[in-house]
Amino acid sequence: MHEFIVRGSEAAGAADLGFLADREKGVGGARAHRYSHALWAFRSWRGECRRDLSEGSTKGMKRVHLLIGSVAAASLAGCVAGPARSPNPLGNNDPHRDLATGEQYPLKSSAVKEEVDRQFEQQHPGTVNWLYVWGKDRWFDLMDVVNWNISVGRGFGVNAHVTEFAQVGINWWDGTSWGQRGRSWGVWETSEEDRGVGPFYWVEIERHPTWGTQTLFAHEYKYTGWDIQEDGLNKAVHGDWSEVGAMVHVFAVGAEAAVSPIEAVDFLAGAFPVGLVANVFGYHHPLFDVMQDDTHSEIEKQMRAEKGLGQ
């Protein structure tokens, strides 16, 4: 519109010159009258357009000012009434607690992953040690696949299971067992009562290690309840959820054997060479640790227990 008005103004200027030239040449009458009438109409229309544009511009600026004022008011209200948070939630004495809100941040935050890596490298410095830890974890994962024991004591019982969802048995036993519980070996005292069919299998178990590897003493355990409700990542449980095996107790002697498919998957996934290469290049967090039992994961669990991180 503005361009049209400018061009119209230029045309009007040319018409003025033409009118003056005609008047000087003596051209008058009807032609001069037509020039005069056209100029008057165009100038009237141009004045209306300029007035409309001016009013439109004023209204537009009022809308812009109103919008800017609304945004500013909302921002101010947010600053005054909104929840205060520290600029860096992890930048204080407790690296997992926000100063303003007291919220705990999860252990998987970058700051804590760096802390776990630092602890790992302090305990196992250098590439040679990293390779050793990787190999040790693979060996322990392989050992975790098998559980077996022989027992002496008193009682009777039988059980057969293909995962904890499909098992049948009845058992009462009080005695001493010697054998292997995954990566743990040794002797333990056991008091057991269990019975049921399928996923409805009731367990009352109390286990006290007396001699063996250091890891066996983490298997001290007491539980009463449905087998299916036990912690799936706790190796001290009655048996992991995927186990396939059998048990028999006859008067004074007994035996038990089982294999764990989920532990086999954990071993095969951890043995994938990508994890080894990542470890060499300084990425120590396990890429494939299904059961969360590798060295790096154990350090992380220890930090959770000692510092309450991520709770």
C-alpha positions, 0 to 999 in steps of 0.5 A: 500500500505504501509503495502504491501511494508513493507511486501515486504521489509521483504520478500526481506530481507529473500531472501538476507539471502537465497541468501547468504546461497546458495552462502556459500553452493556453490549453484550457477549458475541459482538459484543465478542468479534468486535470484539476478534478483528478488531482483533487480526488487523488489527494483526498484518497491519499490523505485517507490512506495515510490516516488509516496507516497511521491509526493501524500502526498505532494500534499495532504498537499498542498490541506489541506493548501489551504483549511485552508487558504480559510476558514481563509480568509473568516472568516477574511472578515466576521469579518471586513465587516460583520454587528456588533451586540452586544454580548447580544442584550438584555443586555443594558439599553433598553432591547428590542433594539440592541446596534449595529443595533438599532433593536427592539426585540419582546415583546415575548422575554424571557426577556420581558416575565420575566418583565411581570411576575414580574409586575404581581407578584408585583400587585398580590402577592401570590398563593391566589391572583393568584387563585383570578385573574384566577377566575376573568378572567373566570367570565369576559370571561363569561360576554363577551359572551353577549351584550345588550342595550335599547335606547332612542333617535331619528331615525329608523333602523333594523339589523340582523346578523349571523357573520359580513360576513352575515348581512343585515340592514339599520340604522340611530340613535342618542340617549342614550343607557343603557346596557351591552357591555360584561364585561362593563356596563353603559350608553353611547351616540351613533351616528350611521349610517350603511347599507349593505348586507352580508360582504359589510356592511358600518358603521359610528359610534361614541360612548361616555360613560358617566356613568358606570364601569371603563372598559366602558370608554375604549369603547369610539370609532369612526369609519367609514368604512367597518364593516369587516375591524375593529380590531377583538380584539378591544372590542370597535368595532361596534361588534365582527366578530362572533356575532349573534344578532339583533337590532331595532330602532323605532322613540324614542326607540330601543333595541339590543341583541347579543351573541358572539361564539368566546367569548364563546370559549374564556371562555371555553378554559380559564376554562380548569383546566390546566391554573389554575394549571400552575398559581399555579406553577408560570406560569402566561402567559395564556395558552388559551386566545383567545381574549387576554383579561386576566389580564396577557395579559392586563399588556402586552398590557399596557407595549406595550403602555407605553414603545413601546415594540415590535413596 
